[in-house]
Amino acid sequence: MKNVLNLLMVTVLTIGVAVTSCGPSAGDTPGATAKKFNELIAAGNAEEAMKLMDGYEDFSDEEKEKFHMITQEASSQLDEKGGIESIEVIEEEINEESDKATVTSKVTYGNGESEENKDALVKVDDQWRIKLEK
């Protein structure tokens, strides 16, 4: 699980996404879930962001604490870029079984910079969840 959290840290720090948001309900599409997850990370809301992750229920206390620290650091880095101006879902690729997806988003920051990021998702109990590769 440490490898998963290390990968998440790199992803979160690299993609730097967001805006403030409330609650973990993300919508019926992979794009809506990816956007919501990134908004929650940007807002520093680790608790709600974790609820959108596949397997979060199995995180140890140590892993949850590490995720909280990563989320706070990512949120601070986003503030240095002037926050998030917008997040646009560019592409949603869903597999034939409709249980896995990849979402490509364009994030535009308050300082005018922008970048693309990709999120892998998996459908669990009819809900899209962020999938972290081990």
Helices and strands as residue ranges (DSSP letters): H 2-15, H 30-42, H 46-50, G 56-58, H 61-80, E 84-94, E 100-109, E 114-124, E 127-130
